Amino acid sequence: MSLTNGHCVSKETWDHHNKMMLEPLSVNDPEVFSIIKKEKHRQTYGLELIASENFASRAVLEALGSCMNNKYSEGYPGQRYYGGTEHVDELERLCQLRALEAFGLNSEKWGVNVQPYSGSPANFAVYTAVVEPHGRIMGLDLPDGGHLTHGFMTEKKKISATSIFFESMAYKVNPETGYINYDRLQENAKLFHPKLIIAGTSCYSRNLDYARMRQIANENGAYLLADMAHISGLIAAGVVPSPFEHCDIVSTTTHKTLRGCRAGLIFFRKGVRSIDAKGKETMYNLESLINQAVFPGLQGGPHNHAIAGVAVALKQVMTPEFKAYQKQVLANCKALSNALIDHGYKIVTGGSDNHLILLDLRTKGSDGGRTEKVLEAIAIACNKNTCPGDKSALRPSGLRFGTPALTSRGLIEEDFKKVAEFIHKGIVLTLEVQKSMDPKATLKDFVQAMSQGENFQEQIAGIRAEVEAFAGQFPMPGLPEL
Ligand SMILES: *Cc1c(COP(=O)(O)O)cnc(C)c1O
């Protein structure tokens, strides 16, 4: 090998390097390419019912996979720590404008930060901005349908960093009805004096009473944050009530019902916060607090490729097609819920106002863990979840189903009746496997029994083939190849 003049590596190696940088993924890394292909197959031939998931459009994924990935731009538009930011400035401003417009917000009263990497960092930034270290927050408990980042801890352990760095007192649902117990929240807030109350859920099928929560926040001089991560697409389409008129701050993910790429947004109020009896105005100062908490408080360079993907998604959000989509998400959820009720199942709260339902398997003598395993084996993706009143979080008795993802593939009410039938078949099979074994058997034993019994294997393969044939009929959004 000869070294060319002044070059520290051989010409041959350098030529290879330059070629490598231009190779498509399939040539450059067949191993990763093939894993992605397998995942694409799973998504295409399975029934995706995980309530937090969706399929991003082709345009969103193109923006996400663009050169915007390469650019550093710490700071905000017009005030960056790096050069060459004229185009990312334009992009970030466009994304901000679209975010406000998509939720019908007046830019004199609301601002938005589009830099959070995802929903969890967005929430941590909000707490960092408006709650002092070890200040108090109140969110819906995780087993009751809240999110980890709403201060989750158990009796034994502080789990989420939001309960380590802030003092958290959860509120709960009524174990009989499954609805949030606002009276108890009000009583406890009077004792706990939170600095921030969080109105937001990851597994709750009913609309929130934002007005009531505003009143409770006011009684305690607390900020009200709506974390609309799951339902932001439904809110933008106007098919469920909007939290904006009642809240000081609104956070969201962008990849759930909003159907963008993975990222987070924080909306904050501007202008007058309150007027006292003498007519003296108190102004909000959330803009600088929140922007500083995101950067430089918690994050470094913004993910400009993600901001590009979010901007594209937000443009789609403002179309009549998106509104039609969200109407269909709700209609499909009702169809799924009713079909499961017709098959004899119990739905927590008896139904749904939004995109998800929680199926309670206690009346059937099964639980979420076991049924989730069988459904996975027949190509139905969903997740186990605690039901109101569950004695142990270790054996959650419910399954959470959501309709946003499959609705993006074009399924309508009739199709969801079919989906309910497949779910029913999976649960019937779960009960059969359970019957063949000791009732005290562990989940691990169950999985073994399910995959060893020849009869079970055959039944699983049969239903799976039906599910795959059904799912495969529907178009798959995204990039054609990947
Ligand atoms: C999904 C979710 C989040 C967190 O989003 P990530 O992007 O997973 O970090 C926060 N809050 C709620 C209510 C959610 O459902």
The ligand as an SDF file (V2000), in Angstrom:
LIG
                    3D

 15 15  0  0  0  0  0  0  0  0999 V2000
  -46.3180    9.1360   26.4740 C   0  0  0  0  0  0  0  0  0  0  0  0
  -46.5040   10.1210   27.5690 C   0  0  0  0  0  0  0  0  0  0  0  0
  -45.4340   10.9240   28.0180 C   0  0  0  0  0  0  0  0  0  0  0  0
  -43.9960   10.6900   27.6560 C   0  0  0  0  0  0  0  0  0  0  0  0
  -43.6380   10.6810   26.3990 O   0  0  0  0  0  0  0  0  0  0  0  0
  -42.2560   10.0360   25.9030 P   0  0  0  0  0  0  0  0  0  0  0  0
  -42.1270   10.6190   24.5630 O   0  0  0  0  0  0  0  0  0  0  0  0
  -42.4530    8.5650   25.9390 O   0  0  0  0  0  0  0  0  0  0  0  0
  -41.1810   10.4800   26.8370 O   0  0  0  0  0  0  0  0  0  0  0  0
  -45.7150   11.9050   28.9450 C   0  0  0  0  0  0  0  0  0  0  0  0
  -46.9470   12.0770   29.4230 N   0  0  0  0  0  0  0  0  0  0  0  0
  -47.9800   11.3010   29.0460 C   0  0  0  0  0  0  0  0  0  0  0  0
  -49.3410   11.5620   29.6170 C   0  0  0  0  0  0  0  0  0  0  0  0
  -47.7900   10.2910   28.1120 C   0  0  0  0  0  0  0  0  0  0  0  0
  -48.8150    9.4970   27.7740 O   0  0  0  0  0  0  0  0  0  0  0  0
  1  2  1  0
  2  3  1  0
  2 14  2  0
  3  4  1  0
  3 10  2  0
  4  5  1  0
  5  6  1  0
  6  7  2  0
  6  8  1  0
  6  9  1  0
 10 11  1  0
 11 12  2  0
 12 13  1  0
 12 14  1  0
 14 15  1  0
M  END
$$$$
